[in-house]
Amino acid sequence: MSDFNIRDIKLGKNVTAEDVRDDLEFLDDWEERYRYIIDLGKQLPELPDTLRTEDRFVRGCQSQVWLVTDYDDSEGRLYLAVDSDAIIVRGLAAIVLTALNRRSPEQIAAVDMDAFFQDIDLFGHLSPTRGNGLRAMVARIKQEAAALAA
């Protein structure tokens, strides 16, 4: 049995979106930034096969991507886990989690991820299909959060 625990993912707590912004600004070129993004993705645990189900599959991504959520009613927080078969996508998912993981559904709805991605100049360095997949991932998370807020 896997020792996967969605609440052990510290992205969004120990590493925040502001940390990512600061770290990316510090790095000189996009080759270094890609390495940083890939390293960030290594903080995501691999999902057990039992969680890689059709209902968790994120449509619109070039790579295979799965999203797992767990809502804590008492805390009013949504915990997120994302996994992918592509290392760069795992890194992009990690960036998303720094901004959205461990937040309330209302906080998730309020985050302007496109503005954040623009701020870190991400879409200028991704292929259009990779950018569309990233937007699909964010849209799916916001959809799950909105269902909880309703």
N, C-alpha and C positions, 0 to 999 in steps of 0.2 A: 504494500500500500504506500502511496505517495505521502510525503509529509508537507504537501502544499497547504498553505494557509493564506488566504487572500489578505487577511489583516496584518500579516507580517511584511507586506510590501510597504516600504518606507518612502517611496516616491510620493511627493505631496506633503510629507512631514519632514524628513531629514534632508531631502533635496527638493527645493521649491522651484517654481517657474522663474523667480527672481534670481536664484542661484544659476540656473541654466543661462539666463540672459547675461549675467555678469561673466560667467565662464566663457561663453561664446565671444563676447566682446574682447576678452583678454587674448584669445587665440588669434594669431596673425593671418592665417589663410584657411581656405575651406578644406584643404586636405587634413589639417589639424582638427578642424571642427567636425569633419566626418568621423575621425577617430574618436573624438570625444562623444559624439552621438552613439556610435557603436558601443563604446565602453558603458555609456549610460544604460543601453539596452541589456547589458549583461547583468544588471541589477534586477531584471524581471525574472521570476522563476518560470521554468518551463511548466506549462499546464499538463496535468496528467491526461492520458488519452480519453479517460471517462468524461472529461470536461470539454473535449474537442468535438462538440456535437453540432449538428446542423443548425439548431436554434441559436447557437452562440457564434456562428460563422458571420463575419462582417462582409456584406455584399458591397461591391464597388471598389475593392482593393485589388491591385494587380497581384499581390502575393496572397497566400492563405493567412487569414487573421481571425482569431477568436477573441471574444470579449466575455468575461465573466464578471458578474456584479453580485454584491451582497449588501443589502440595506440593513443598517442597524437602527431599528425603530427607537430605541431608548436614547441613542446619541443623535439621531436624525442625520446620519452620515451614510454616504454611498461609498463602498469600497470597490475598487476596480482592479482587474487583472487583464492583461492583454498578452497574447502570444502570437508569434508569426514564424513562418518557415524562412523568412529573410532577415538577415542580421541588421540591415539598415532600418527595416520596418520595425523591428524590436526597439531600436534606438528612438525612432520617431514616436512610437507608442509610449516609451518611457518619458519623452518630453511632454506628451499629452497628460500622462499621469501626474507629472509634477504640478500641473495646473488644476487638475480636476479630481484626483483621487482624495478620498477622505473628506469630501465637501458635502454640504447639504444639497438636495436637489435644486433649491432656489439659488444657491451660490453657483452651482454648475451652469444653470440657465443664464446667469448674469455675466459669465466669463466670455469675452469676445476673443475666441481663439484665433480668428483670422487676423485681428490686430496684433496679437502676440506673435504669430508666425511672421507677420510683416515686420514687426519690431526687431526680430532676430534674423530677418532677411532669408527665411527658410525657403519660401516658394521660388525664389530666384535661383536656387541651387538644387532643385528637384525636378525630375522629369514631370511633364503634365500628368501622366498617369499616376505617378507616385503622389503628386499633390492632390489629385482627385481621391485617391485611396485614403490619404490622411484626413481629408474633409469628411469622407464617408465614416471613418472611425469616430471622429468627433461628433458627427450627426447622430450616430447610433448611441453614443454615451448620453448625449443631450436628450434623445428620445426616451431612453430608459429612465433618466432623471425626471423628465416631464411626466411620465406615467406615475411616478411615485408622488409627485407634487400635486397631482390632480385629485 
